[in-house]
Every structure is written in structure tokens, then in C-alpha cells.
Amino acid sequence: MSNKWILLAYAALFFGVVSGYELYSDNTYMVALAGVTLAVLGVGAWLWSVQPKKDKD
């Protein structure tokens, strides 16, 4: 997957979580879960995007 697709997928996830904030804003645990989820998936997407390309020979 190219870096553009990784960025697009993370941006869509981020937008979804942030735009739905009013649905879970009263629950502190859900807010914390949303923050941790975005942080972990953001680091995961970054690590996935910086992997060296493997050429198929």
C-alpha cells in the first residue's frame, strides 16, 4: 500500500472519530479510548509507511 493510501485511511479514521465526538463526549473512558486508538493507529500507520520497499524479483 502506498503512503498516500495509508495517509488517506488514517485521515478518514481521524475525521470519523473527531466528527462523532458528541456521541461519546459524556463518557470519559470512551474519550480516552478514542485518543489511545488514534495514537496507536497513527504510530502504526507511520511505522508501516516507513518500511523499506520490498521489490519482487
N, C-alpha and C positions, 0 to 999 in steps of 0.2 A: 504494500500500500504506500502510495507516495505521501510525502509530508503535507501536501495540500489537503488530501482526504482526511488525514489524521487531525489536522487543524480544524477542518470543517466539521468533523464529527464532534470534536470537543467543544467547539463554539456552539453547536446545536444543543448539546447536553447542558452547557453552561446557561444558555438562553432559556432552556426549558426549566431548569432548576430555579433560576432567578425570577422568571416570569410567574412561576407558581408559588412564590414565597408567601403570598397572602393565605394560601391554603393551609400552611403548616406553621405560620409565624407565632401562633399561640403556644406551641409545644417546643420547649427548649431542647429536648432530645432530638426532635426532627430537624431543627435548625442546625444543631451540632452534627448530625448525621449528614445533612446536605453539605456542610462545609468540609467535613472529612472526606466525603465522596468526591467532591470536586478537587480537593487537594491530591488525593491518592490517584485519581484518574488523570489529573493533569501531569503529575510526575511520571505516571506510567506511559502516557502519550509522548511525553518528552523523551523518555528512555527508548521507546520504540522508534521514534523518529531519528535518533542519533545513532542507531545501529549501523554498522558498516553494511554496504550493499553487497549481497551475495550474487555474483554472476553465475548464471547457469551455463556450464561448459559441456 
